[in-house]
Amino acid sequence: MTERLPVNVVASMDGVLRQTAASAVLWDFPRGVVVQHDLARTGHDDLLHRLVYDVGGVVEDTGVPLDHACLSCALREDVVPTVVRLARSGRWDRLVVSLPVTAEPGLVRDALRGGVVGGSQVADLVTFAGVLTVVDLTRLVDDLFGDDLLAERGIALTEDDRRAVGEALAHQIECADVVATRADRLPDAREFAVLRHLTAPSAVCADLHNLDLARTLDRPARGCGPQRGDYRRAAHSGAADTHGVWTLELTSWRPVHPARLHDRISELAGGRQRSRGWFWLPTRPHAVCGWDNAGGQLSIGTVGRWEAGDRQTRILVTGIEDVRERVRAAFDAVLMTDSELARGLDHWERHDDGFSPWLGDDDRAA
């Protein structure tokens, strides 16, 4: 079998940092190639701009019409097919996918590992070698814990992209195998602590200009492994609570009371904090309900189905304000009590839990 081409993904919230990092990879891998994509809108048409370059210069520079300007369409229609085409050429020994600014790496990881192009498994031609995320440390705390929207900054991927800056940034950091940092000033200890609380325990964090990319990018990809995208396997980074940065691991086998969750949701998801995890409701005993909170926004959705006996409520909360006890008290308050559980799940069959706008119809009939 032909040796598979290693593919790294570069993600950033800043176009200049993205370009700098991708070019830095070429310095350490001179037989590498960068595939950079950007989404754009020309008149009434959605366009994907593809730029392919190596140490010798520009290889391709073209626009690709899209049916719809979204990352999923871009991956399906051009990004992954281009990766496959370049891998088959045998011309390079490393490929870098330079994502559109603010794009989340998890979708690309999944496409490279499980995608099919022209009847061929993508994973037969390339091996996913990990994510390099580039972060501006001087903006980290404000971007992650503020409530600005990408659209307000002029960096939304599409016209209907309503994500918060903190949401996109958190997903880039949490999925990284390597975090390259830069700063206009000497970073403080709190900024490094925030980074360590959100990255995978195995992630390498270092200044962009001091990174040995040839060594760090050849490590096994772990940061963006399946467990980092699986709410049921989300894990504490292991970082110590220090410099005012903390992480709570809130866990219980109990379901959440729907009405009390509605009442206390702002205490669990409000303020300057990042929380992620899953929960279950007595009205939806089969549904794994995902919880994703950052940048002042909370996303709730069905992310899977429980296997027999593994139902659990578990939320990781990382914050920079001293509200740990308030958050813990709110979590304890929304859990169902012994007397409520004694009524059995059948008691909830006809209850409207108020979560249909996020979770759809309940799954009792499933």
N, C-alpha and C positions, 0 to 999 in steps of 0.2 A: 504493500500500500504506500502511495506517495505521502511523504511527510506533510502534515497539515501546517498551514500558514498561521503563525500566532497573530492574533488581532487584539489590539488594545483600544479602549474607548476613552476619549478625552471629553470631559464635561466642565463647564464653567458658567458663571453668571455674567462674565465679561468677555467681550469679543477679543480684546487685545491679549488678555491672559490666556484665552484658548489658543490663539495663534502662537503665542510665545511657547506654551507648553508643547504643542504639537511639533513645532520646529525643533525644540530641544530634544525630543525623541529622535529626530533624524540625525542629530549630532552624535548620539550614542549608538544609533542603528543606521549607519550610512547606506545600507542596502534596503532601507525601509521606504514606505510610501504613505502619504497622508491623503485621506479622502474626506474633504470638508463639505458639509452641506448647510445651506441656509434656506429658510422658507421666506417667500416674498409674495407680494400681490401686485400684479401689473394690470392696471385698469380693472376689468372684471375677471381676470384670469389668475388662478393660483399657480405659482411657479416655484420649483425647487432648483436652487443654484448649486451645481456640483463643481467643486474645484479639486483636482487631483494633482499633487506635486511631490517631487522627491528632491534629493540634494542637487540634482541637475537642473531643476526648474519646473515649470508648469507642464504637466502631461496632458491634462484635459481641463477645459473651462467651458461649461455649457449650462443651459437652462433646460429643465425638464418640466413640461406641463403636468399638473396634478389634477385628479378628479376633485380632490378636496385638500385644503392646506391643513394637514394635521400630521403629527409625527408618525402615527400608525400607517397612514397612506404613504408617507415618504419612505418609510422602511420597506414596505411591501413593493412599491413601484420602482424604487431606484437604489436606496442605500444598500440593502442586502444583495440584490442582483449585481450591483457594482463590485461589492466585496467578493462575490463568487467569481465574477469575470476576471478581476485582477489576480485572485488566488490561482486561477487556472492558467494564467499567463506564465507563471513560474519566474517572473522577472525580479521579484522582491522577496526578502526573507522576513519582513515584519510589516504589518499594515496597521495604520492608526485611523480609526473612525473619529473624526472631529465633529462632534454633535453641534447642532444649532444652539446658540446661546439660550440658556435656561432649560434645555431639554433634559429629561430624566433618563439615566443610563439603563435602568432596569428593563425597559422595553427592548433595547438593543441587545442586551444580554440574552433575553429569551429568544429573540429572533435568530441570533447566531447559534444558539444551542439547539433550537427545535425547528428552525425554518426549513422550507423546501423551495428550491428554485429550479425550474425546468425538470422536475422529477428527481432531482438530486438533493440529498440531505446536506444542508449547509455545514453541519458538524463533521461531515466526511472530508471536507476541504479545508476548513479552518478550525483553530482551537481558540476559544475565548481566553485571553491572557490577562484580563482584569481591567479595572477602571482607574484612570488618573483624573482626579478632580482638582481643579485649581481654585483656590480661595483667597480673597482679599481679606486678610485678618483685621485690617482697620475698619472694615464694614461688617464684620461677621456678626457681632452682637446685635447691632441695630437692624441688620437685614433679617436675621433669623427670628428675632423676638418682636420686631415691629409689625405693623399691620398694613404696610404698603402693598398694593397689587402690582403685578408685573405690568399691566396696562398703564398704570399711573407712572411707571418709570420708562415707558416706551420700549419695553423689551418682551412683550407678550409674543408667544409663538404665532398666534393667529388672532383674528378679530374677536373670536369668541372665547379666548383664553382668559378665564377669570381666576386663575391661581394667584395666591399670595406669593410675594418674594420669598418669605420664610419657608413656605411649603416646597417650592422648587429647590431652594438651597439645601434644606434638610434632606431631601431625597438624594441629591447629588453627593452630599457628604456621607450619608449612611451607607451608600452603595460603593464607596471607594475602597480600593485596595491600597492606593497611594494618594495622599493629600499633599499637593504642592502649595505652599503658602507664599504670599508676598505681602509687603506692608510699606506704606509711605513713612512710617515712624516705627520706633521700637515697640513691638507688641507687648501688652501686659499679660500677667499670669492668668487673668480671668479668661482672656480670649483663647489661650491654649487649653485651659480647663474645659471650656465649652466644646472645643473641637474633640478632645479626648472622650467626653461623655457621649458624643454622638457617633464617633467612628467605630468600626469593628475593632475588637481587641488586637487583631493581627495587622491592622493597617499601619503603614509607614507614613509619618507626618514630618515634613521637613521643608525648609525654604527652597523655593523653586530652583534657585541658582546654585544650591549646594547638593542637590539630589544626584545620586549616581543612578540614572535611569536604566542603564544596561543591567545593573544588579537588581534594582527593586522591581522592575517590570518583568523580570524572569522568575520571580517568586510565584508559587501557585496562587491562582486567583481565589481569594476567600471572601473579601469584603462584599462583593456583589453576588455571592453564592445564593442558592435558593433560600437559605435560612434568613437572609437579610430582606427578602421580599415576601416571606411567608409570615403573616401576622401570628400564627400559632407557634413560631419558633423565634420570635424576636427576643433578644437577650440583652441584659445589662452589659455595658461595655467593660465593666470592672473598674472604671475610673473612680478614684476617691472623691468624696464630697469636699471640695476645697475652693478657696477664693470666692466664696459665695455661690458656687455652682453645685447643684445637687441633682440626684436622680432617685426617684421613688419607684420601687417595684411593687405595684399593688396587685395582689393575687387572691383569688377565692374560687372555690368550686361552686359557689352560689350563683344563681342567675341575678340579673339586675331587674329591679321593679320598674316597669316602664314609666309610670307617672312620676315617681321620685327622680328618675334620671332626667326627665324633662325639667323638673323643678330645680335640680342641682347642676345642670349641665354647664352653666357658666362658671361654676367653681372648679369643675374638673378640666375645662377647656379654655378658660379665660385667662387674661393676664399674659405676662411675658414668660411663656413656657412652651415646650414641645412635648407632645404626648402621642404615643402610638401603642397599638395593641389590639385586643379583641374582647368581646363580651358575648353573653347569650341572654336571651329573653325568654320568659316562660311562654309567651305567645308564639314563639318561633323556635321550638326546641331543637330543630335540625339545623338551623342556620348559624354559621360562624359570622358574627357581625364585626367587621373591621372598624377600627377607630384610628383616625389619622388627623392630628391637630397641630398646626403650625401657622405662624404669621397671622394670628387672630381668626383663622378659619378652621372649621371642623368638618371633616368628611366622614360619613358613616355609610357603609355599604355591605352587602353580603359578599363574602370572600371565599366561601366554601361551605361544606357540610361536615358536621361532627361525625366522627366515627363513634362506635358504641362505647359509652363510658368515658369519653375524653372531654366532655364539656368543661369549660373553664372560663372564668373572667380574669383577664390579666392586662393591665395597662402600665406602661413605663412612662413616667413623667419627669422631664428634665427642665429645671427652672433656674432663674437667677435672682428671684425675689424670695424673701423669707416667708413663704406661704405653705410650707410643707404640711404643717398640722391642719390647716384649712382644707388642703387637697385630700389628705388622708381621711379626715372626718367626713368629707363629702362622699368619698368612695364607700366608706363603711355605711353611710346613711342610705345609699341607693341599693345596697344588697338586700335581697329578700330575707326576712326573718324566719325563724323556725316555725312559728305559727302560720305564716303565709305559705311556707313550703308544705306544711302538713295537709293543706287542702288538696294537694296534688296538681299536676299540670292540666288535668282535664278542666279544672276550675277556670282556666284562662282561655278556653276554646272560643268563647263568644266575645271576648274582650277586644276592643279596638285599642292597640297600644300606641297609636299616634305616630308610628314610624314608617307608615306606608310610603310617604314621599321619598324616603331614603332607601328603604329595604324592599319596596314592592308589597304585594299581597303576602299574607302570612303563609307559612309552609306546612300547615297542618295536614293538608291533603296529600303532601308529597310522600 
